[in-house]
Amino acid sequence: MMRPAPYPNARPAPFDALAQLQAVHVEARSEWIAAMQPDGLRRFCGVQICDMGWTETLAYVELVSNLRQNARTLSFVDSRAVLRLSLDAGCRAVLGRRILLPASRSLDVAARLGGGDPFKTRFDATRFVDALLTFVPRCHVALVGARLGRLEAMRAHLSGHAPWHMLSVVRAADLGSGIAAHGAVAGYVGSVPDVVIVDSDGYHEEVRFEQAVGLRHNGLIIMAGTAFDGRGR
């Protein structure tokens, strides 16, 4: 009687390939988790705020935007945001899911009152948008907002500042169909924008835009209404 063939000591090639894919997935997930929790995050008013220099912050934001796990929103914490964070648990829940950059001396004052050190750097939306688009490689950037004149003025500015990027304008009324690439940008890096810069006016409008854009986008959403100021009507 023939004995049954012994089990092989090593897995067949398909199993090895599967193991490699799983290892890649685990490594990518580990990178994603590490990116979500860098050493430079600081607990403040119930949320995590970036406490890093310009170069480290730009590198962190670029890494998060490249992971494309899901849409990730970035916003700036000014004096109004500090007050809202201290009083509104719902706001803390919303902003707690975002990348938050300190943008006001109010944070330093509050930190000192709490016995802590001031933040290393303050970021304003205008300088940050310009710096980020200088820092990141060629990509598709969508400008989203309700006022077309401001969007077009921002596109003109950024076209001169960082001309290697593809810039498209999406009016708020067209969000349902306009956030995905149309004929003019199809095939340019990707069919969906890598970065969406939103001309928002206040916290509640930010939340509305975040919900509308996030349904159709898995990259970086920047709430930067003040960066559009002075660009156009």
N, C-alpha and C positions, 0 to 999 in steps of 0.2 A: 504494500500500500504506500502510495506517495505521501510524503509528509507535506503539510501546507507550507507554502513559501513563507519565510520569516519576514517580519515587518522591516522595512529599510531603516538603516540607522539615521539617515538624513531625509528631510522632507523633499518631495519632488519639486522641480523647478517652479511650478505654479504657486505652491505654498510659500516658497522663498520669496517670490515676487510679491505675494500678498503681504508677507511679513515686512518687506521693504516699504510697501505703500503705507502700512500701518505705522511703521517707524517714522516715515515722513510726516504723516498726519499728526502723530504725537509731538514731533519736533515743532511743526508749525503751530500747534495748539500751545505748546510751551512758550514759543516766541510771542504768540498773541497775548497770553496771560502776563508774561514779563513786560510787554509793552503797555498793558493796561495798568501796571503797578510799578512804575519806575521809582528809583530811589528819591527822585526830586519832588515827589508829591508831599504836600503838607496839609494836615488836618486843620480846618479853619471854619468856624460857624457851621459845623456839621457836615461839611463837604471836603473833598480833596482838591487843593489848588496847586498848580505848578509853582515850584519855588526853585527855578533854575535860571541860568543865564540865557542869553539870546541863542547862542549856538546849540546848546543842549536842548532848548525848547523847540527850536526849528527841526532838529534831528528827530526828536520824539514825535512831533506832529506829522512829519513826513512818514515815519515808520507806521504810525497808526493809520494814516490815509492809504498806505500801500497794502495793508493787510486785507482790506476789503471783506472782512467777516460780516459786517453790517454797517449801516450808516452811523457815523459818529459825529457829534456836534461839538463845536468849539465856540465858547463865548468869553466875554471879558467881564470881570467882576469890578464894577465901579461902586461909588458910594450908595447909589440907590439899590444895587444888588445886595450890598452888605446889610442894609436895613431890612430888605425883604427876606434875606436868608435868616436873619435873627428873629423874625416874627412869623414867618409862614412855613409850616412844615411841608406843604405841597410844593412850594418853590424849592425847598431843599431836596425833595425827592426828584424833581425835574432836573435841577442843575447838578445833582449828584451823579447823574449819568453822563455828564458832559466833560470835555476837557476845559478846564477853567484857568484863565490867565489873569493875574492881578493887574488892575488898570487904574488904581487910585491910591492916593496917600491915605485914604480912610482905612485901608487894610493894615498899613503900618501902624497907624494910631491904635486901632483895635488890638493888633498883635502886642503892642507895648503895654496896653492897659491890662492885657491878659498875662503879662510877664514873659512874653516871647520876643524874639528878634524880628526886625522888619524884614520884608521880603527882599530877595536879592535883586529883583528887577521889576519894573513896571512896564506894561505893554499897552500901547494905544493901538486901536484897530487900523488906523491909516498906515502907520509905520510897519505894523505886523504883516498886513496883506502885501505890501510892497516887498518886504524882506522875504516872506515865504515864497512868493512867485519868482524871486531872484534865486532862492536856495534850491527849489525843486527842479527836476528835469522837465523836459517838454511834456505837457499834458493838456487835457481838455478842461477848461474852466468855464462854468456857467454862472452868469450873474442873474440873480433872481430878485424881483421886487415889483412893487405896484406902480412905480413912477418911471415910465420909459425914458424920460429925459435924463434922469440920474443914472440909469443903467447904461445908456449909450455914452454918457460923459465918462463913466468909469471905464467902459471898454476902450474908449479912445486913450485914456491915461495909461491903462495897463498895456495896451498895444505898443505904446512908445517905451514903457518901462521894461517890459519883458516880452519882446516880440516873438519869441520862439513858442509861446503857448497859443493854443486855439481858444479863442474867447467867443462865447455865444451868449445871447441875451434871452431870458425867458421871463415874460410878464407873469405876474401872479395869476391873472385870469386864464393863462394858458398852461398852468401847471399840469393839468390832466393829460395833455398830449405833448407838451413842449420840452420836458426835462430830458427825454431820450433824444439821441442824436437824430437830426434830420439830414437831408441830402448834403448840406454844406459841410457837415462834420463827420458823416459816416466814414468809418475806416480810419479815423484819426485817433490813434491810441486805443480807443474803445467806444462802444456805442452809447455808453452812459458817461456823464462827466466824472472826472476824477475828483474834482473839487467844485463845490457849489458855494458861492459867496452871496449872502443874503442881505439885502437892504431892508432891515427890519427897524421898526420904530417902537421900542419898548418891549417889556417882558411878554405880555400877552400876544403880541404880534409874532414874536420869536417862536412861541409855542405853536401857533397856528402854522407858520411856515415850516417848522421842524416836522410836524405831523404830515404835512402835504408833501414835502420833498423826500422825507425818509421812506415813504411808501414806494418811491421810484428810484432810489439811489442807495448805493452801498459804500460810498467813499466818505469824504470829509465835507461837512457842512459848517461854514463859518458864519456866525451871526456878527456882522460888521457894519451895522447901519451908519455909524459915525464916519466910516471910511469913505462913504459916498457924499458926505457933506462938502459943499463947495464945488462939487464936480459939475453940477447941472441941476435943472429943475425937474 
